[in-house]
Amino acid sequence: MDLQHFLRKVRDWIHTKRGYSILGVVLGLFLLLLLVRSCAEIVTSPNQRFLIARDTRWDSLNLMGKEKSLNAFIDDLSSEISNEEKIRLTIAPESATLTDHLIAGEVDGIFASMAPDVMLQRTYLFSAPFLLTGPVLVVPVDSKFNTLDQAKYKIIGVQPQTSTIFEMRQNTDIQFRLYENTLKELADLEHNQIDGVVLDLIPAYYYTTTFYKGKLRVATGPLTNDGLRLITLKTAKGEELIKMFNEGLQKVKASGEYDKLLLEWGLINPEKIEEP
């Protein structure tokens, strides 16, 4: 049988009712396979790109001149998480209106220090904090304090803007003394005029490792959950991005790379407080 005769036979068979039926099934299965593969590629596409905005100035934080170090840390951390999760987290240029760009859909997420309160969670999704920045307890280097609860019946210096001051005031066993000036309260602490100081984490580590090294120490981890987070809109895409970011962050921490990056850029891990 020559090729031309064979093709004619196939054509005649296809035109039968049975031929149409089988051909339809085959084509249907083929199209279904293409659809499944296409959907899978959308969900699991390697190097899927997400645009993340941030404000490089960080005006809401007292970083003691470490703004550039913090931004470099965020860049490197984003790169490590991207590698772990097979995605691309691209940092957008500086912007002072981060949430406006997020709501307008111009970016997929923002790095910010916004706290995940009840009102904001109606609109936004928040990742786990990738760097805690809340207040800590600073005490004399020979003090036995390791928790704020141990400061009962003691005098603790605080500043009016301290984020946890309202919660702490509910503890009537602690006497709080308000200070407007950080250097004044640290000087009073050094000279035993007060028993401790509640100070934001980054300034606390700066002062206790420079001017007051060997005299004062950080006694606790952050007393609040304040910190830097990835924030997205409350959408399916935002939920997926937050999930991947959190999983990648855990992997980077578990590998030890997170601590290496903190050390490289002169930052500290507030979750690892050394006891005296």
C-alpha atoms as one frame of an Amber mdcrd trajectory, in Angstrom:
protein
   0.000   0.000   0.000   1.563   3.332  -1.063   1.518   6.446   1.165  -1.127
   8.220  -0.856  -3.503   5.265  -0.609  -2.863   5.013   3.156  -3.617   8.697
   3.733  -6.850   8.360   1.769  -7.921   5.452   4.013  -7.171   7.507   7.126
  -9.166  10.428   5.746 -12.154   8.204   4.981 -12.017   6.699   8.506 -11.900
  10.126  10.124 -15.047  11.113   8.281 -16.952   8.209   9.857 -18.981   8.828
  13.020 -16.625   6.734  15.094 -13.620   8.532  13.678 -15.063  11.945  14.570
 -15.792  10.726  18.111 -12.303   9.367  18.768 -10.641  12.377  17.177 -12.715
  14.707  19.326 -11.665  12.873  22.489  -7.984  13.002  21.491  -8.157  16.718
  20.705 -10.007  17.390  23.949  -7.401  15.572  25.991  -4.648  17.418  24.183
  -6.220  20.813  24.879  -6.817  19.864  28.540  -3.159  18.901  28.891  -2.089
  22.243  27.445  -4.409  24.101  29.856  -3.118  22.227  32.919   0.498  22.858
  31.931  -0.229  26.528  31.317  -1.855  26.964  34.744   0.998  25.141  36.430
   3.517  27.419  34.750   1.640  30.496  35.979   1.672  29.304  39.588   5.144
  27.811  39.769   6.971  29.905  37.170  10.602  30.224  38.266  11.919  33.770
  38.757   8.418  35.229  38.942   9.026  38.959  39.447   7.599  41.066  42.250
   8.261  44.794  42.537   8.750  45.987  46.135   8.967  49.661  47.129  10.664
  51.157  50.174  11.634  54.528  51.601  15.418  54.627  51.991  15.280  57.367
  54.642  13.273  55.448  57.280  12.167  58.669  58.987   9.951  56.770  61.433
  12.964  54.984  62.969  15.947  56.215  64.944  18.654  54.279  63.111  21.634
  56.187  64.526  23.076  56.754  61.055  22.615  53.155  59.882  20.141  53.919
  57.090  22.513  52.802  54.318  23.448  49.660  56.229  19.780  48.777  56.735
  18.997  49.250  53.048  21.980  47.124  52.036  20.804  44.423  54.451  17.313
  44.504  52.921  18.773  44.246  49.408  20.874  41.212  50.339  18.079  39.574
  52.327  15.676  40.011  49.393  18.252  38.382  47.115  18.649  35.408  49.478
  14.872  34.928  49.784  14.545  35.200  46.000  17.074  32.407  45.560  15.350
  30.199  48.131  11.866  30.636  46.677  12.854  30.812  42.976  11.290  34.262
  42.571  12.609  37.756  41.870  12.089  40.436  44.519  13.052  43.676  42.778
  13.456  46.807  44.905  11.745  49.880  43.435  13.277  53.360  43.617  12.778
  55.467  46.716   9.259  56.713  47.342   7.715  58.749  50.136   4.157  57.558
  49.467   4.578  53.816  49.650   0.967  52.907  50.389  -0.308  55.120  47.546
   1.806  53.191  45.041   0.679  49.901  46.559  -3.025  50.772  46.388  -2.607
  52.032  42.812  -1.164  48.668  41.820   2.168  50.170  40.752   4.074  47.812
  43.066   3.334  44.370  44.504   4.460  45.136  48.038   6.312  47.564  50.288
   8.947  47.240  52.990   7.753  49.377  55.895   7.587  49.691  59.674   3.774
  49.886  59.805   2.365  47.899  62.712  -0.302  45.309  61.800  -3.153  46.777
  63.839  -6.781  45.731  63.415  -7.712  48.618  61.116  -4.774  48.181  58.730
  -5.339  44.432  58.481  -8.668  45.126  56.779  -6.719  46.390  53.750  -3.215
  44.964  54.005  -1.420  41.677  54.613   1.714  41.662  56.772   4.673  39.301
  56.695   6.502  38.149  59.787   8.947  40.879  60.886  12.295  40.444  59.172
  13.946  42.837  61.640  12.531  43.665  65.070  12.942  47.294  66.159  10.833
  47.559  69.331  11.947  48.883  72.720  14.240  46.905  75.035  15.226  47.211
  78.688  18.682  48.686  79.363  20.232  48.183  82.816  23.640  48.533  84.510
  26.046  45.826  83.367  26.039  44.136  86.802  22.236  44.204  87.168  20.403
  40.882  87.474  17.419  42.076  85.441  16.600  39.864  82.455  12.888  40.654
  82.151  10.755  43.724  82.712   8.785  41.789  85.349  11.910  41.717  87.514
  11.791  45.512  87.632   8.890  45.567  90.120   9.195  48.320  92.710  12.007
  49.880  90.650  12.288  53.171  88.761  12.393  52.786  84.981  13.087  55.660
  82.604  10.937  55.929  79.479  10.323  58.475  76.738   6.832  59.707  75.813
   7.036  58.289  72.261   8.029  54.793  73.413   5.555  52.440  71.710   4.955
  50.228  74.733   4.585  52.930  77.377   0.800  52.625  77.644   0.994  48.874
  78.196   3.759  49.251  80.765   1.836  51.836  82.749  -0.751  49.191  83.533
   1.888  47.525  85.720   1.422  49.584  88.886   4.352  47.840  90.583   6.828
  49.708  88.352   7.518  53.421  88.805   8.107  55.169  85.500  10.033  58.395
  85.065   9.540  60.323  81.823  12.553  61.711  79.964  12.661  63.889  76.876
  16.402  63.390  76.401  18.039  59.982  75.851  21.487  61.065  77.074  19.996
  62.410  80.304  18.201  59.169  81.152  21.268  57.066  80.334  23.415  59.311
  82.512  20.942  58.927  85.388  21.009  55.152  84.863  24.832  55.100  84.947
  24.817  57.060  88.224  22.151  54.835  89.833  19.465  57.527  89.884  17.122
  55.054  88.195  17.160  51.261  87.829  16.600  50.824  84.117  15.697  52.493
  80.835  13.276  51.376  78.112  14.786  52.454  74.814  14.210  51.539  71.154
  16.405  48.632  70.147  18.819  50.226  67.677  19.715  53.255  69.854  19.957
  50.921  72.869  22.557  48.717  71.159  24.394  51.738  69.794  24.850  53.378
  73.202  25.612  50.185  75.128  28.327  49.180  72.656  29.958  52.631  72.340
  29.750  55.318  75.023  28.473  52.968  77.737  30.338  49.813  76.810  31.150
  47.856  79.983  28.762  50.075  81.986  25.270  49.402  80.599  23.798  46.415
  78.764  20.647  45.390  76.901  18.805  43.031  79.247  15.822  41.866  77.172
  14.692  41.198  73.661  12.162  43.626  72.137   9.197  44.214  74.419   6.835
  44.600  71.448   6.455  43.018  68.021   7.349  46.275  66.247   9.593  45.751
  63.257  10.122  45.907  59.517   7.776  43.817  57.384   6.764  43.129  53.816
   3.253  44.510  53.306   0.878  43.733  50.420  -2.725  44.378  49.544  -5.219
  41.850  50.857  -5.507  39.884  47.599  -4.765  36.353  46.413  -1.520  37.547
  44.827  -0.580  39.387  47.996  -1.300  36.321  50.099   0.915  34.155  47.870
   3.760  36.704  48.013   3.572  36.938  51.814   3.577  33.128  52.068   6.675
  32.791  49.881   8.448  35.629  51.697   7.793  34.106  55.136   8.935  30.665
  53.993  12.057  32.107  52.389  12.839  34.139  55.511  12.671  31.017  57.666
  15.009  29.173  55.292  17.533  32.030  55.297  17.463  32.108  59.099  17.835
  28.329  59.372  20.842  28.340  57.032  22.667  30.915  59.163  22.821  33.396
  56.276  20.494  35.801  58.102  22.949  36.260  60.982  25.843  36.618  58.514
  24.044  39.467  56.754  23.311  41.233  60.036  26.963  40.965  61.030  28.157
  42.143  57.615  26.072  45.313  57.792  26.670  46.124  61.455  23.176  45.216
  62.639  22.153  42.971  65.514  19.775  40.057  65.924  17.463  41.135  68.766
  16.170  37.582  69.067  19.537  36.475  70.457  20.196  38.314  73.690  23.251
  37.170  75.630  22.608  36.779  79.347  25.175  38.262  81.776
